[in-house]
Amino acid sequence: MVAQTTRPGMVTFTGYSVHEQLDEGGFATVSLASSDADGNNVAIKHFRCEHGKEVDVEKANNELAVLKKLG
């Protein structure tokens, strides 16, 4: 899934319609969206890497590993 910024503060994701921002933390934003293919609601977590810091990439990869374990 590729995130695209269409205007300041608004991120879109190919194949999904974003409805609202649910929460924002130190390095990610969670949005409520629905799949354009089947209409199912999903939560999309968009990781932000500030200034290309490698530590931010490491945090994102660690979180992805935990989520994969959850199924």
Disulfide bonds with the S-S distance in Angstrom:
none
